[in-house]
Amino acid sequence: MLKRKTFLKKKSTINNLSQRTARIRRLKQSKARRAARHVLQFVVQDICY
């Protein structure tokens, strides 16, 4: 039972590894983009005030 569980787990991780990395990469990119936008907004505010 235990052996079968671990085997299935390994198989699933192998199959989902590329999907997981792609999702993480997309998340990091969106986070970086958001951070850049915020920085730009703050710069504009500093200039205006």
C-alpha positions in Angstrom: 0.0 0.0 0.0 2.7 2.5 1.1 4.9 1.6 -1.9 2.1 2.1 -4.4 1.2 5.5 -2.8 4.7 6.8 -3.1 5.0 5.5 -6.7 1.8 7.2 -7.7 2.9 10.4 -6.0 6.2 10.3 -7.9 4.5 9.7 -11.2 2.1 12.7 -10.6 5.0 15.0 -9.7 6.9 14.0 -12.8 3.8 14.7 -15.0 3.0 18.0 -13.3 6.6 19.3 -12.9 6.6 21.3 -16.1 3.1 22.7 -15.5 4.2 23.7 -11.9 7.4 25.5 -13.1 5.4 27.3 -15.8 2.8 28.5 -13.3 5.6 29.6 -10.9 7.4 31.5 -13.7 4.1 33.2 -14.8 3.4 34.1 -11.2 6.9 35.6 -10.7 6.6 37.6 -14.0 3.2 39.0 -13.1 4.5 39.9 -9.6 7.5 41.7 -11.1 5.3 43.5 -13.6 3.0 44.7 -10.8 6.0 45.8 -8.7 7.4 47.8 -11.7 4.0 49.4 -12.2 3.8 50.4 -8.6 7.3 51.9 -8.7 6.3 53.9 -11.7 3.2 55.1 -10.0 5.1 56.3 -6.9 7.6 58.2 -9.2 4.7 60.0 -10.9 3.2 60.8 -7.5 6.6 62.2 -6.3 6.8 64.4 -9.4 3.2 65.7 -9.0 3.5 66.5 -5.3 
